Amino acid sequence: MMHLAAYIQGVGAAQAAWRSPRTDAANALSLNHWIETARVAEAACFDAYFLADVLAVGDQIATDSTERPDPIAVLSAITGFTEHIGLVGTSSTTFNDPFTVARQFATLDHLSQGRAGWNVVTTAVGASAANYGSASLPDHADRYARAEEFVEVVAALWDGWEEDAIVADAAAGRYADLARIHPAAHAGEHFQVTGPLPLRRSPQGRPVIAQAGSSGPGMNLSAAWAEMTFTTQWDIESSREFVTRTRELSAQHGREPGSLKALPGIMPFVGSTEEEAQALAREFGSFVDVEGLSAFLTHHLGNLDLSDLDPDAPLPDLRPRLPENASVSRPRLYIETALREQLTLRQLAQRIALTLGHRPVIGTPEAIADDLEQWFTAGAADGFIVLPADLPQGLCDFGEQVVPILQQRGLFRREYTGSTLREHLSE
């Protein structure tokens, strides 16, 4: 069965979506906005509602609504307004500590009755370091070494309480069996954590883990720990190679086949005709601020200095200029795509800005369903993370027009059969 996660960002993932008459930027941080989008995704039987995060405000805020509320606070607030959909929030291993993260997501798992997921990231935005008292980011390899140990500690903390540790024997006055509560007792290179957590084992035992790194270390982290991996893939063959590689790595870690779901990102533009869908995509493209593209692209290319480049000349090979502490996979994908297609700096920036670098899928509901089915049946995806260009309308269009076609074809659930996020992913 295909798996779908809804990527929720402000009033939409397209740059400057706030300029669209289909959105209401003034409502972007209200609880009603988050409730509405979560309910739309749940009505369409999505596996998960996913919140990304960034720990700094970049220059692109001048032209784009990139405000970022705390994912844990938002997801905790909407647990009481949803019943089935998984709730996945991002939390960085670079600027957090394992005890706090383990406690937050265990609490969310209890509040949601087993629907919590943690999206593991290593922060690659240089400006974030200054917000946490550091002059610069650790380099890429060090960030992932810390992340590996971080996840190991979190898992140990989640496992600290056995399922039957709470005995609640009122007659004997005995609430918990101490023999069934275990410290993490972790002493490693980056962390020394005693544990256990101050709350019982959560409904899923361990909340679901998601991860979005597509570099070698990122893929290895997913293969070892994650149930969901989010990826950027623009063609079916490279995506099939990615899926094959993640499954091989997962097997090397002793995991069962199918335990890790690969979800490439897509941005759908749905129209009643091909022309209508193309017009909608062009409309959102027109909202992109040309003057703000340099700041936007600098952010997405590992904070490279692009001031010496002609925006309308073919992009040169910038790979040797990528800083060591930059995110590796995404900037390389962008640069290699620009070189292959002979894109200018301006053209590359516009493409990334419109879709956050993910693959646009433009057409009628039937055409979009055909595309997703092709990728799914070819083994190029276990499902997709859907990035609506605008919210809530873009998510409504996909959920009300594309999802029913996938359901009719037997590719996607018509109703939830499980109660936890882990059960949704096992279908």
C-alpha positions in Angstrom: 0.0 0.0 0.0 1.3 3.5 -0.9 2.1 5.8 2.0 1.5 9.6 2.1 2.8 12.3 4.4 1.6 15.9 4.3 4.4 18.5 4.5 2.9 21.5 6.3 4.7 24.8 6.2 3.0 28.1 6.9 0.5 28.9 4.2 2.3 26.6 1.7 5.7 25.3 0.6 6.0 27.4 -2.5 8.1 30.5 -2.0 5.9 33.5 -1.6 2.7 31.4 -1.4 1.5 34.1 1.0 1.0 36.3 -2.1 -1.7 34.0 -3.5 -5.3 35.0 -3.1 -5.9 31.4 -2.1 -4.0 31.9 1.2 -4.4 33.9 4.4 -1.0 34.8 5.7 -2.5 36.5 8.8 -3.9 33.2 9.8 -0.7 31.2 9.4 0.2 30.9 13.1 -3.3 30.4 14.5 -4.3 27.1 16.0 -7.3 27.0 13.7 -4.9 26.9 10.7 -3.1 23.9 12.0 -6.3 22.1 13.0 -7.8 22.7 9.6 -4.8 21.4 7.7 -4.5 18.4 10.0 -8.1 17.5 9.5 -7.9 17.8 5.7 -4.9 15.4 5.7 -6.7 13.0 8.1 -9.9 13.1 6.0 -7.7 11.9 3.1 -6.3 9.1 5.3 -2.7 10.4 5.1 -0.2 8.3 7.1 1.3 11.4 8.7 1.2 15.2 9.2 4.8 16.4 9.0 6.3 19.6 10.3 9.8 20.6 9.3 11.9 23.2 11.2 14.6 25.7 10.8 16.4 27.3 13.8 17.2 30.7 12.2 15.5 33.5 10.2 17.3 34.0 6.9 17.2 37.0 4.6 14.5 35.3 2.6 12.0 36.4 5.3 12.0 39.7 3.5 10.0 38.2 0.6 8.8 34.9 1.9 6.7 33.8 4.9 9.2 31.5 6.5 8.2 31.8 10.1 8.7 28.6 12.1 6.8 27.9 15.2 8.0 25.1 17.5 6.8 21.7 16.0 6.3 20.0 19.3 4.1 22.8 20.6 2.0 22.8 17.4 1.6 19.0 17.3 0.7 18.8 20.9 -2.0 21.4 20.4 -3.7 19.5 17.6 -3.6 16.0 19.2 -7.1 16.6 20.6 -8.5 17.6 17.2 -7.3 14.5 15.3 -7.8 10.8 15.9 -5.8 8.8 13.4 -3.2 10.7 11.5 0.5 10.4 12.6 2.1 13.5 13.9 5.8 13.9 12.9 7.9 16.8 14.2 11.4 17.8 13.4 14.0 18.2 16.2 17.7 18.8 15.6 20.5 16.6 17.0 22.9 19.5 16.6 21.3 21.9 19.0 19.4 19.8 21.5 20.1 17.1 24.1 18.8 13.5 24.0 16.9 13.6 27.3 14.8 16.6 26.3 14.0 15.2 22.8 13.2 11.7 24.2 10.9 13.2 26.8 9.1 15.5 24.3 8.3 12.8 21.8 7.4 10.2 24.4 4.9 12.8 25.9 3.5 13.5 22.4 3.1 9.8 21.9 1.1 9.5 25.1 -1.0 12.6 24.2 -1.8 11.3 20.8 -2.3 7.6 21.9 0.6 6.3 19.7 0.8 8.7 16.7 4.1 10.5 17.4 7.1 10.6 15.1 10.5 12.3 15.4 12.1 13.6 12.2 15.8 13.5 13.0 17.9 16.2 11.4 21.4 17.6 11.7 21.3 21.4 11.4 23.0 22.7 8.2 21.9 26.4 8.4 25.0 28.3 9.5 23.0 31.1 11.1 21.5 28.6 13.6 24.9 28.2 15.3 24.9 31.8 16.5 21.5 31.3 18.0 22.9 28.6 20.2 26.1 30.2 21.3 28.4 28.8 18.6 30.5 30.8 16.1 30.0 28.1 13.4 28.5 24.8 12.7 30.4 21.5 13.3 31.4 20.0 10.0 29.2 17.5 8.2 30.9 14.3 9.5 30.9 15.5 13.1 27.3 16.4 12.9 26.4 12.9 11.8 28.7 11.3 14.4 26.8 13.2 17.1 23.5 12.3 15.5 24.2 8.6 15.5 25.0 8.7 19.2 22.1 11.1 19.9 19.6 8.6 18.4 21.1 5.7 20.3 20.7 7.6 23.6 17.1 8.6 22.8 16.2 4.9 21.9 17.7 3.8 25.2 15.7 6.3 27.1 12.5 5.2 25.4 13.3 1.6 26.2 13.9 2.4 29.9 10.5 1.4 31.1 9.2 -2.0 30.4 5.5 -2.3 29.3 4.4 -3.7 32.6 6.5 -1.4 34.9 3.3 0.3 36.2 1.6 -2.2 38.6 -0.8 0.3 40.3 -1.5 -2.1 43.2 -3.6 0.2 45.4 -4.1 -2.4 48.1 -0.4 -2.9 48.5 0.4 0.8 47.9 2.8 -0.2 45.1 2.7 2.0 42.0 5.7 0.9 39.9 8.0 -2.1 39.9 11.5 -0.6 40.1 13.0 -3.9 38.7 11.2 -3.1 35.4 12.6 0.5 35.1 16.1 0.7 33.8 18.6 3.6 33.4 20.1 4.3 30.0 23.6 4.5 31.7 25.1 6.0 28.6 28.7 7.2 28.5 29.9 8.1 25.1 31.9 10.6 23.1 29.2 13.3 23.0 26.8 12.4 25.8 26.7 11.1 29.3 23.1 10.3 30.2 21.9 8.4 33.2 18.1 8.2 32.7 15.5 6.8 32.9 12.7 9.2 31.6 10.3 10.4 34.2 7.3 8.8 32.4 6.2 5.3 31.5 6.8 3.6 28.2 4.8 5.3 25.4 2.0 3.6 23.4 4.3 2.7 20.5 7.2 1.7 22.7 9.3 3.9 20.6 7.8 6.8 18.6 8.4 6.4 14.9 11.7 7.9 13.6 11.9 9.7 10.3 15.0 11.1 8.6 15.6 13.3 5.6 19.4 13.1 4.9 20.4 11.6 1.5 24.1 11.9 1.9 26.0 8.7 2.8 25.9 9.3 6.5 22.3 10.4 6.3 21.3 7.3 4.4 23.1 5.1 6.9 21.4 6.9 9.8 18.0 6.2 8.2 18.9 2.6 7.5 19.9 2.0 11.1 17.0 3.7 12.9 14.3 5.2 10.8 10.9 3.9 9.6 10.5 6.8 7.1 13.1 8.5 5.0 12.2 11.7 3.1 14.2 12.3 -0.1 14.5 14.7 -3.0 14.4 12.9 -6.3 13.6 14.4 -9.7 13.7 11.3 -12.0 12.4 7.8 -11.6 15.7 6.0 -12.2 17.7 7.9 -9.6 14.8 7.4 -7.1 14.8 3.7 -7.8 18.5 3.6 -7.2 18.0 5.5 -3.9 15.3 3.1 -2.7 17.4 0.1 -3.6 20.4 1.5 -1.7 18.3 2.3 1.4 17.0 -1.3 1.4 20.5 -2.7 1.1 21.8 -0.6 3.9 18.8 -1.4 6.1 19.5 -5.2 5.6 23.1 -4.6 6.6 21.8 -3.3 9.9 19.8 -6.5 10.4 16.4 -5.0 9.7 13.5 -6.6 8.1 12.6 -5.9 4.4 10.1 -3.0 4.2 10.8 -1.7 7.6 12.1 1.6 6.1 9.7 3.5 3.8 11.2 5.9 1.2 9.1 8.9 0.4 10.3 11.3 -2.3 8.9 14.8 -2.1 6.4 16.1 -4.7 4.6 19.4 -5.1 1.3 18.8 -6.9 -0.5 21.4 -9.0 -4.0 20.0 -9.7 -6.3 21.3 -12.4 -9.4 20.1 -14.2 -7.4 20.2 -17.4 -3.7 20.1 -18.1 -3.8 23.8 -19.2 -5.5 24.8 -15.9 -2.8 23.0 -13.9 0.0 24.6 -15.9 -1.6 28.0 -15.4 -1.8 27.4 -11.6 1.9 26.5 -11.5 2.8 29.5 -13.6 0.8 31.7 -11.2 2.7 30.5 -8.2 6.0 30.9 -10.1 5.1 34.5 -10.7 4.9 35.2 -7.0 8.7 34.4 -6.6 10.5 37.6 -5.9 13.4 37.9 -8.4 15.4 40.3 -6.2 15.2 37.8 -3.3 16.5 34.9 -5.3 20.1 35.4 -4.4 19.5 35.2 -0.7 17.2 32.2 -1.2 19.7 30.3 -3.3 22.6 31.1 -1.0 20.6 29.5 1.8 20.0 26.4 -0.3 23.5 26.0 -1.6 25.3 25.7 1.7 25.7 29.5 2.2 28.0 29.9 -0.8 28.9 33.4 -1.8 27.2 33.9 -5.2 27.9 37.6 -5.5 30.4 37.1 -8.3 28.0 35.1 -10.6 26.0 36.5 -13.5 22.4 35.4 -12.7 21.6 35.0 -16.4 24.7 33.0 -17.4 24.9 29.2 -17.2 25.7 28.1 -13.6 29.3 27.0 -13.3 30.3 23.9 -11.4 30.1 25.1 -7.8 30.7 21.7 -6.1 34.4 22.4 -5.3 33.2 25.6 -3.5 30.8 23.8 -1.2 31.9 24.4 2.4 32.7 21.3 4.5 30.0 22.0 7.0 27.3 22.4 4.4 24.5 19.9 3.9 25.9 17.7 1.2 23.2 15.9 -0.8 20.8 18.7 -1.6 23.2 21.3 -2.8 25.0 18.8 -5.0 21.7 17.7 -6.5 20.8 21.2 -7.4 24.2 22.0 -8.9 24.4 18.8 -10.9 20.8 19.4 -12.2 21.8 22.9 -13.3 24.9 21.6 -15.0 23.0 18.8 -16.8 20.2 21.1 -18.0 22.4 24.2 -18.5 20.3 26.3 -16.2 21.3 29.8 -15.2 21.5 30.9 -11.6 18.2 32.6 -12.0 16.5 29.6 -13.5 17.8 27.3 -10.8 16.7 29.6 -8.1 13.2 29.9 -9.5 12.9 26.2 -9.8 14.0 25.6 -6.2 12.0 28.5 -4.9 8.7 27.2 -6.4 8.9 23.7 -5.1 11.5 23.8 -2.2 13.6 21.8 -4.6 11.2 18.9 -4.8 9.6 17.5 -8.0 6.6 19.4 -9.3 3.7 17.1 -10.5 1.4 19.2 -12.7 -1.8 18.0 -14.3 -5.3 16.6 -13.9 -6.1 14.4 -11.0 -5.9 11.3 -13.3 -2.5 12.3 -14.7 -1.0 12.9 -11.3 -2.4 9.6 -10.0 -0.8 7.9 -13.1 2.5 9.5 -12.3 2.5 8.4 -8.7 1.4 4.9 -9.6 4.2 4.6 -12.1 6.8 5.6 -9.5 5.3 3.3 -6.9 4.9 0.2 -9.1 8.4 0.7 -10.5 9.9 0.5 -7.0 11.0 4.1 -7.1 9.0 5.1 -4.0 7.1 3.5 -1.1 4.9 6.6 -1.2 5.4 10.3 -1.2 5.7 13.4 1.0 3.2 15.8 -0.5 4.3 19.5 -0.3 1.2 21.6 -1.1 2.2 24.8 -2.8 -0.5 26.6 -0.8 -2.5 25.7 2.3 -5.1 24.7 2.9 -6.4 24.7 -0.7 -3.5 22.8 -2.3 -3.8 20.0 0.2 -7.6 19.9 -0.3 -7.2 19.6 -4.0 -4.8 16.7 -3.7 -6.8 15.0 -0.9 -10.2 15.4 -2.6 -9.3 14.8 -6.2 -6.1 12.7 -6.4 -6.4 10.4 -3.4 -9.8 9.0 -4.4 -8.3 7.8 -7.7 -5.5 6.1 -5.8 -8.0 4.5 -3.6 -10.1 3.3 -6.5 -7.0 1.7 -8.0 -6.3 -0.2 -4.8 -3.1 1.8 -4.1 -4.1 3.7 -1.0 -6.2 3.0 2.1 -9.9 4.0 2.1 -9.9 4.2 5.9 -7.5 3.8 8.8 -7.2 0.2 10.0 -4.6 0.8 12.7 -4.5 3.2 15.6 -0.8 4.1 15.6 1.6 5.7 13.2 3.7 2.5 13.2 0.6 0.5 12.3 -0.2 2.9 9.4 3.3 2.4 8.0 3.1 -1.4 8.3 0.2 -1.6 5.8 
